[in-house]
Amino acid sequence: MPPLYPSLYQINTRVWLTGLSQARGRPATLDDIPDAELDRLAQRGFDWVWFLSVWQTGPAGQRISRTNPEWRREFQETLPDLREEDIAGSGFAIAGYTVHEQLGGDAALARLRERLRTRGLRLLLDFVPNHTGLDHPWVENHPEYYIRGSELDLARAPQNYTWVKRTQGDLLLAHGRDPYFPGWPDTLQLNYGNPATQDAMIAELVKIAGQCDGVRCDMAMLVLPDVFERTWNIQAQPFWPRATQRVRERVPDFCFMAEVYWDLEWTLQQQGFDYAYDKRLYDRLRDGHARPVREHFHAGLDYQNKLARFLENHDEPRAAATFAPEAHQAAAVITFLSPGLRFFHEGQFEGRRKRISPHLCRAPVEPVDTTLQVFYDRLLAVLRQPAVRDGQWQQLECAPAWDGNGTWDGFLACAWHGRDGERLLVVVNYAPNQSQCYVRLPFADLGGGQWRLQDQLEDVVYDRDGSDLQSRGLYVDARPWQASVFSLTKRS
């Protein structure tokens, strides 16, 4: 049985293979990914591996990426020694759901999937519902799948439309876009008001479901009927309930993860998604105040269990560049010791600071933050424990340590209770000041003995009287941003 609370590791495939190519002195494909690296992912406790950007892209998208001045400035900031070959084009400007020929094609992916499966790892890939790349065969064969524009549209919003050359006659088509931003110039917008478009995209999903175990759906909320109509003034029937159902008729345990914003997480969960991005938690942690984070955890577990919790991904800035070192560790403990899917990003454990655009296929050389690396090693060891993979989670109340001491408001605390009686107590002072509180414990059998609290993140041990723990709670005096994960065991 898969765990209730699994862990996922995201890999930037093209960047990883570029590194392998440099090491081997020849172009590397998916077949060249060392077994030792896959062993390491399994040993660290991951259940899922998301290989970003494996699908076929085309030269038209690459040309846009290489010539867009704004994008090039970003690429240059990431890679001061930027070369043209470093700009592969966006992995989200997809020309077809076949594995890119430079990565080894579909056969290499099938072999990689089998290697993952023998290690108990499941494979997650991208699905981009809202748009295709400029090079997609549908431009020639099925132009009715796209949204067309008029000369008036082009005059009013030139950033949202483009002329596309076709052997059967050029067409003015819309770029894929988010309603709050200009169109993505390397994409074309699919028309979800056309039932044939929806059928074609469902057929693509069914095909993908034969190649992997789940998909991360890019900007999944853009094809919701109300969002689509607000963006394009075109009515559309619901897509996701039918799409997820059709796929699961073929592959019952296929996993759908939604990249979603605008408080539409619950909506997509109700339409068939196993997990939805929890951007709200991330934003509240970035703001650095404990109370809104505590309030976030008041939601029911039917909702929280289906959230993907993260501190960084390919869209967000690096956590090491966003959070101060102590706050980073505190935010990580809160994020990954909450219920839901634990979602990690390649480079996060080493403290990488430069975000790599999905248009690039090379990463800069950065030093490893050894302190952060040791912290994540310890955190991953905690996450491998059965109590936090399949146990019961409960947020705990924190009370003032004495009258007039308001520092209790900076604490977050929760307990994990394993099926075999294991108990973990998580306490975080999410504040820039020394703080004190009493944590009310949820265990009814603490009285009449001594209990040992052993911190899994630091080499410290405390012995406490069970009756005192039962009546008053656990007294905590914590330095700024201190995070502790205590195992709780009875001594006598």
Rosetta blueprint (number, residue, H / E / L):
1 M L
2 P L
3 P L
4 L L
5 Y L
6 P L
7 S E
8 L E
9 Y E
10 Q E
11 I E
12 N E
13 T H
14 R H
15 V H
16 W H
17 L H
18 T H
19 G H
20 L H
21 S H
22 Q H
23 A H
24 R H
25 G L
26 R L
27 P L
28 A L
29 T L
30 L H
31 D H
32 D H
33 I L
34 P L
35 D H
36 A H
37 E H
38 L H
39 D H
40 R H
41 L H
42 A H
43 Q H
44 R L
45 G L
46 F L
47 D L
48 W E
49 V E
50 W E
51 F E
52 L E
53 S L
54 V L
55 W E
56 Q E
57 T E
58 G L
59 P H
60 A H
61 G H
62 Q H
63 R H
64 I H
65 S H
66 R H
67 T H
68 N L
69 P H
70 E H
71 W H
72 R H
73 R H
74 E H
75 F H
76 Q H
77 E H
78 T H
79 L L
80 P L
81 D L
82 L L
83 R L
84 E H
85 E H
86 D H
87 I E
88 A L
89 G L
90 S L
91 G L
92 F L
93 A L
94 I E
95 A E
96 G E
97 Y E
98 T E
99 V E
100 H L
101 E H
102 Q H
103 L H
104 G L
105 G H
106 D H
107 A H
108 A H
109 L H
110 A H
111 R H
112 L H
113 R H
114 E H
115 R H
116 L H
117 R H
118 T L
119 R L
120 G L
121 L L
122 R E
123 L E
124 L E
125 L E
126 D E
127 F E
128 V L
129 P L
130 N L
131 H E
132 T E
133 G E
134 L L
135 D L
136 H L
137 P L
138 W H
139 V H
140 E H
141 N H
142 H L
143 P H
144 E H
145 Y H
146 Y E
147 I L
148 R E
149 G L
150 S L
151 E H
152 L H
153 D H
154 L H
155 A H
156 R H
157 A L
158 P H
159 Q H
160 N H
161 Y E
162 T E
163 W E
164 V E
165 K L
166 R L
167 T L
168 Q L
169 G L
170 D L
171 L E
172 L E
173 L E
174 A E
175 H L
176 G L
177 R L
178 D L
179 P L
180 Y L
181 F L
182 P L
183 G L
184 W L
185 P L
186 D L
187 T E
188 L E
189 Q E
190 L E
191 N L
192 Y L
193 G L
194 N L
195 P H
196 A H
197 T H
198 Q H
199 D H
200 A H
201 M H
202 I H
203 A H
204 E H
205 L H
206 V H
207 K H
208 I H
209 A L
210 G L
211 Q L
212 C L
213 D L
214 G E
215 V E
216 R E
217 C E
218 D L
219 M L
220 A H
221 M H
222 L H
223 V H
224 L L
225 P H
226 D H
227 V H
228 F H
229 E H
230 R H
231 T H
232 W H
233 N L
234 I L
235 Q L
236 A L
237 Q L
238 P L
239 F L
240 W H
241 P H
242 R H
243 A H
244 T H
245 Q H
246 R H
247 V H
248 R H
249 E H
250 R H
251 V L
252 P L
253 D L
254 F L
255 C E
256 F E
257 M E
258 A E
259 E L
260 V L
261 Y L
262 W L
263 D L
264 L L
265 E H
266 W H
267 T H
268 L H
269 Q H
270 Q H
271 Q L
272 G L
273 F L
274 D L
275 Y E
276 A E
277 Y E
278 D L
279 K H
280 R H
281 L H
282 Y H
283 D H
284 R H
285 L H
286 R H
287 D H
288 G L
289 H L
290 A H
291 R H
292 P H
293 V H
294 R H
295 E H
296 H H
297 F L
298 H L
299 A L
300 G L
301 L H
302 D H
303 Y H
304 Q H
305 N L
306 K L
307 L E
308 A E
309 R E
310 F E
311 L L
312 E L
313 N L
314 H L
315 D L
316 E L
317 P L
318 R L
319 A H
320 A H
321 A H
322 T H
323 F L
324 A L
325 P H
326 E H
327 A H
328 H H
329 Q H
330 A H
331 A H
332 A H
333 V H
334 I H
335 T H
336 F H
337 L L
338 S L
339 P L
340 G L
341 L E
342 R E
343 F E
344 F E
345 H E
346 E L
347 G L
348 Q L
349 F L
350 E L
351 G L
352 R L
353 R L
354 K L
355 R L
356 I L
357 S L
358 P L
359 H L
360 L E
361 C L
362 R L
363 A L
364 P L
365 V L
366 E L
367 P L
368 V L
369 D L
370 T H
371 T H
372 L H
373 Q H
374 V H
375 F H
376 Y H
377 D H
378 R H
379 L H
380 L H
381 A H
382 V H
383 L H
384 R L
385 Q L
386 P H
387 A H
388 V H
389 R H
390 D H
391 G L
392 Q E
393 W E
394 Q E
395 Q E
396 L L
397 E L
398 C E
399 A E
400 P L
401 A L
402 W L
403 D L
404 G L
405 N L
406 G H
407 T H
408 W H
409 D H
410 G H
411 F E
412 L E
413 A E
414 C E
415 A E
416 W E
417 H E
418 G L
419 R L
420 D L
421 G L
422 E L
423 R E
424 L E
425 L E
426 V E
427 V E
428 V E
429 N E
430 Y L
431 A L
432 P L
433 N L
434 Q L
435 S E
436 Q E
437 C E
438 Y E
439 V E
440 R L
441 L L
442 P L
443 F L
444 A L
445 D L
446 L L
447 G L
448 G L
449 G L
450 Q E
451 W E
452 R E
453 L E
454 Q E
455 D E
456 Q L
457 L L
458 E L
459 D L
460 V L
461 V E
462 Y E
463 D E
464 R E
465 D E
466 G H
467 S H
468 D H
469 L H
470 Q H
471 S H
472 R L
473 G L
474 L E
475 Y E
476 V E
477 D E
478 A E
479 R L
480 P L
481 W L
482 Q L
483 A E
484 S E
485 V E
486 F E
487 S E
488 L E
489 T E
490 K E
491 R L
492 S L
